[in-house]
């Protein structure tokens, strides 16, 4: 896939950083979880879920592609195109493009820090996601989540301890509440999985208080390499009643390393380092 240099000068507002990866904020609609499952059915479904996780171990851990991002609420509707790349579990990079396919803005994160290149301001920024979350009152659970696994529609690698299993009110699959493997009792997320098709239908990202920070739904699955990949991701429960949709195309497996997510600093750009 052809990549364009970051030093072409076009204007874009700083708010793009919030829009692409940090618009996700608290709020949630009605809960779709049905009655809890116990006994033999619990054991059977737990075993099926473990088998599902084992199958995912053979899936590619890095891919890239093109994307169209749409964000809307009652007062505004914004849409832009670009490309992305991700390395599971948490490294991700987005680049927004002009209609002429020239770079506007680049953003990269590994779950702990972020980097950005703002072409219009000739500004490079780098800092911790925790600091950014505190400054902008954004749930840290979302900013520091496993973005790679979220984009791939897979369960988070750091949360495989099942704390409960429940029916779905619309019979779309089975809900699994999972917590970090360290043994912390509070679930980190709830995932709705179709165990027959081995696809994730929906996930609820939870904060430390167990409240839903956002809801992510997966659609339009395609086989990429050996495994299914969602080509559309819808996010709801966002701040101010906002909704976001990511549509992917030309998704390919690709060899990537963590160092590949360090953004180059174009000559003459001001550098700003945040705590």
Buried (B, 14 or more C-beta within 10 A) or exposed (E): EEEBEBBBEBEBEEEBBBBBBBBBBBBBEEEBBBEEBEEEEBEEBBEBBEEBEEEBEEBBBBBBBBBBBBBBBEEEEBEBBBBBBBBBBBBBBBBBBBEEEBBBBBBBBBBEBBBBBBBBBBBBBBBBBBEBBEEEEBBBBBBBBBBBBBBBBBBBBBBBBBBBBBBBEEEBBBBBBBBBEEEEEEBBBBBBBBBEEBBBBBBBBBBEEEBBBBBBBBBEBEEBEEBBBBBBBBBBBBBEEBBBBBBBEEBEBBEBEEEBBEBEBBEEBEEEEEE
